[in-house]
Amino acid sequence: MSEEGKDDPARLAAARVWIVDPLDGTREFGEPARSDWAVHVALWERGDLSAGAVALPAQGLALSTADYEASPGAAPFPALIPDGRAALPAGLRILVSRSRPPAFVQQLAADLSAELVPMGSAGAKAAAVIRGEYDAYIHAGGQYEWDSAAPVAVARAAGLHASRIDGSALVYNQADVSIPDILICPAWLAPGLLSAIARASAPASRPAPGPDHPPTPSDPEPQP
């Protein structure tokens, strides 16, 4: 399966499927001096991702599932504050899309006293979180399996949390290849971020559409 290839329905009955994005971040690739573009290769086997690699050629880096050993549960979960929400540190640095950050992230940043950092390429954003340069990557508004399969495989192998923004599982090799949203972060931050995202994205948290707040487009993020 690839962004550049014609989809073959036979993959749905296959035991192994390669999920490839030969250039994630075409827009950034075409801009001088930008390094936030990537190459993704992931292997799906019998129901789940089994291997993956994200190459960042302009940064001279390649991250692979072979480089990490997952250690689920090694990091402590955050403490709970009295109302039962998970406590999160102030000043989190959250990576978002350059072209279409989710509408709710401004409210999320305000709620958490967090900093939003735009960056291209899902692979570049995931790699920056995996390497500990930033705290989380959040996206909503649409992607495709090839945008996130390899980054998610590597993040999981490195012991990070990777899920939909409602906490449900990311699944691959589906008939519909769209992935509506994603959260990648250290496992200990996940409970608090998932709770905060739910609050920030609740209808009551969103401004009503009007002259100052036109409706947010719901179509997928433009392919680079």
Wavefront OBJ file of the C-alpha trace (Angstrom):
o trace
v 0.000 0.000 0.000
v 1.416 3.382 -0.954
v 0.390 6.977 -1.433
v 1.867 6.772 -4.910
v 0.338 3.448 -5.984
v -3.076 2.157 -6.953
v -4.772 0.352 -4.085
v -5.069 -3.414 -4.500
v -7.995 -4.936 -2.557
v -6.091 -8.226 -2.421
v -4.074 -6.763 0.441
v -7.096 -7.144 2.749
v -6.707 -10.930 2.624
v -2.895 -10.894 2.757
v -0.876 -12.005 5.775
v 1.768 -9.330 5.182
v 1.374 -5.849 3.723
v 4.001 -3.171 3.238
v 2.751 0.379 3.911
v 4.993 2.952 2.252
v 5.144 6.714 1.903
v 8.130 7.513 -0.330
v 8.016 11.214 0.541
v 6.085 12.489 3.535
v 6.280 16.272 3.500
v 6.577 17.166 -0.176
v 5.856 20.805 0.666
v 8.787 20.923 3.094
v 11.007 18.982 0.678
v 10.451 21.764 -1.868
v 11.296 24.588 0.542
v 14.980 25.557 0.839
v 16.774 24.600 4.047
v 13.849 22.620 5.545
v 14.625 19.231 7.035
v 11.147 18.195 8.274
v 10.325 15.679 5.535
v 10.642 11.927 5.712
v 10.440 8.501 4.078
v 8.179 5.890 5.714
v 8.244 2.096 5.418
v 6.128 -0.152 7.663
v 5.239 -3.835 7.683
v 1.775 -4.977 8.764
v 1.461 -8.681 9.644
v -1.679 -10.592 10.655
v -3.509 -7.728 12.265
v -0.868 -5.295 13.503
v 2.277 -3.381 12.635
v 5.348 -5.559 13.152
v 8.198 -3.379 11.868
v 8.828 0.073 10.542
v 11.389 2.746 9.778
v 11.301 6.503 9.373
v 14.184 8.077 7.469
v 14.950 11.788 7.737
v 17.515 12.239 4.955
v 18.024 15.983 5.416
v 18.833 15.353 9.087
v 21.018 12.320 8.389
v 18.788 10.166 10.610
v 16.873 6.912 10.346
v 14.749 5.533 13.181
v 13.723 1.882 13.076
v 11.817 -0.553 15.237
v 15.048 -2.566 15.304
v 16.697 0.268 17.255
v 14.382 0.041 20.264
v 13.076 -2.378 22.817
v 9.607 -1.495 24.072
v 9.208 -1.376 27.840
v 5.474 -1.007 28.492
v 4.629 0.305 31.911
v 8.181 1.417 32.686
v 7.229 5.085 33.025
v 4.984 6.137 35.922
v 1.542 7.508 35.169
v 0.876 11.091 36.303
v -0.655 11.814 39.670
v -4.360 12.601 39.884
v -5.602 15.983 41.060
v -8.757 16.092 43.235
v -11.311 16.005 40.415
v -9.750 12.794 39.072
v -7.955 14.321 36.113
v -4.336 13.399 35.462
v -1.912 16.147 36.437
v 0.360 17.340 33.637
v 3.405 19.604 33.848
v 3.081 23.135 32.491
v 5.130 24.098 29.468
v 4.581 20.981 27.358
v 5.766 21.438 23.766
v 3.181 19.936 21.419
v 3.853 19.397 17.724
v 1.029 20.187 15.303
v 0.550 20.433 11.554
v 2.000 23.462 9.778
v -0.920 23.626 7.342
v -3.942 22.571 9.405
v -3.596 22.234 13.160
v -6.752 20.898 14.819
v -9.199 23.599 15.885
v -9.177 22.432 19.501
v -5.418 22.688 20.069
v -5.547 26.395 20.890
v -7.931 25.614 23.751
v -5.777 22.636 24.731
v -2.667 24.806 24.853
v -4.468 27.396 26.968
v -5.768 24.733 29.366
v -2.325 23.174 29.811
v -0.118 26.271 29.509
v 1.496 24.398 26.638
v 3.368 25.618 23.571
v 2.189 24.623 20.095
v 5.021 24.040 17.617
v 4.154 23.721 13.900
v 6.230 21.202 11.944
v 5.901 19.441 8.586
v 5.749 15.690 7.928
v 4.077 13.296 10.337
v 7.285 11.276 10.335
v 9.398 14.274 11.334
v 6.989 15.155 14.148
v 6.866 11.587 15.449
v 10.651 11.294 15.273
v 11.077 14.496 17.285
v 8.844 13.074 20.039
v 10.573 9.687 19.942
v 13.953 11.399 20.348
v 12.685 13.459 23.287
v 12.956 16.833 21.551
v 9.238 17.556 22.024
v 6.564 16.197 24.334
v 3.697 15.150 22.056
v 2.377 15.079 18.509
v -1.356 15.680 18.066
v -3.283 15.725 14.815
v -6.936 15.622 13.829
v -8.629 16.383 10.546
v -7.471 13.460 8.472
v -4.451 11.471 7.394
v -3.922 8.174 5.611
v -2.386 4.918 6.715
v 0.932 5.625 4.986
v 1.255 8.925 6.878
v 1.378 7.268 10.288
v 2.078 3.525 9.999
v 5.864 3.711 10.118
v 5.986 6.510 12.723
v 3.546 4.588 14.936
v 5.503 1.336 14.592
v 8.728 3.053 15.673
v 7.037 5.006 18.465
v 5.517 1.836 19.910
v 8.848 0.013 19.731
v 10.457 2.922 21.599
v 7.888 2.489 24.403
v 5.752 5.497 23.546
v 1.970 5.760 23.510
v 0.314 5.940 20.054
v -3.458 6.020 19.629
v -6.444 7.913 18.279
v -7.146 11.102 20.244
v -10.015 9.356 22.033
v -7.593 6.659 23.214
v -8.845 3.971 20.833
v -6.426 1.833 18.856
v -4.873 2.810 15.546
v -5.599 0.012 13.070
v -4.012 -0.562 9.685
v -4.596 -2.421 6.436
v -8.236 -1.390 6.407
v -10.555 -1.045 3.415
v -10.840 2.668 4.260
v -7.259 3.882 4.507
v -8.078 7.153 6.269
v -6.820 7.729 9.818
v -8.919 10.500 11.392
v -6.557 11.560 14.188
v -3.513 10.585 16.198
v -1.685 11.145 19.483
v 1.960 10.144 20.021
v 3.567 10.903 23.365
v 5.466 9.284 26.236
v 3.259 6.723 27.953
v 3.207 8.605 31.263
v 1.713 11.694 29.581
v -1.016 9.799 27.729
v -3.741 9.650 30.424
v -3.534 13.368 31.118
v -3.333 14.380 27.466
v -6.255 12.165 26.478
v -8.373 13.703 29.228
v -7.301 17.221 28.273
v -8.002 16.599 24.590
v -11.488 15.314 25.427
v -12.237 18.481 27.383
v -10.734 20.847 24.817
v -12.507 19.205 21.886
v -15.916 18.958 23.571
v -18.604 21.040 21.805
v -18.918 23.437 24.740
v -15.222 24.274 24.383
v -15.535 25.332 20.751
v -16.592 28.845 19.701
v -19.902 28.953 17.869
v -19.560 29.505 14.101
v -20.093 33.102 13.152
v -18.390 36.040 11.445
v -15.390 35.792 13.782
v -15.348 31.971 13.930
v -16.209 30.391 10.566
v -16.739 26.619 10.531
v -13.542 24.574 10.424
v -13.118 22.455 7.275
v -13.472 18.767 8.004
v -11.808 17.389 4.891
v -8.465 15.608 5.278
v -5.247 17.545 5.627
v -3.976 18.308 2.107
v -1.463 15.776 0.924
v 1.975 17.415 0.672
l 1 2 3 4 5 6 7 8 9 10 11 12 13 14 15 16 17 18 19 20 21 22 23 24 25 26 27 28 29 30 31 32 33 34 35 36 37 38 39 40 41 42 43 44 45 46 47 48 49 50 51 52 53 54 55 56 57 58 59 60 61 62 63 64 65 66 67 68 69 70 71 72 73 74 75 76 77 78 79 80 81 82 83 84 85 86 87 88 89 90 91 92 93 94 95 96 97 98 99 100 101 102 103 104 105 106 107 108 109 110 111 112 113 114 115 116 117 118 119 120 121 122 123 124 125 126 127 128 129 130 131 132 133 134 135 136 137 138 139 140 141 142 143 144 145 146 147 148 149 150 151 152 153 154 155 156 157 158 159 160 161 162 163 164 165 166 167 168 169 170 171 172 173 174 175 176 177 178 179 180 181 182 183 184 185 186 187 188 189 190 191 192 193 194 195 196 197 198 199 200 201 202 203 204 205 206 207 208 209 210 211 212 213 214 215 216 217 218 219 220 221 222 223 224
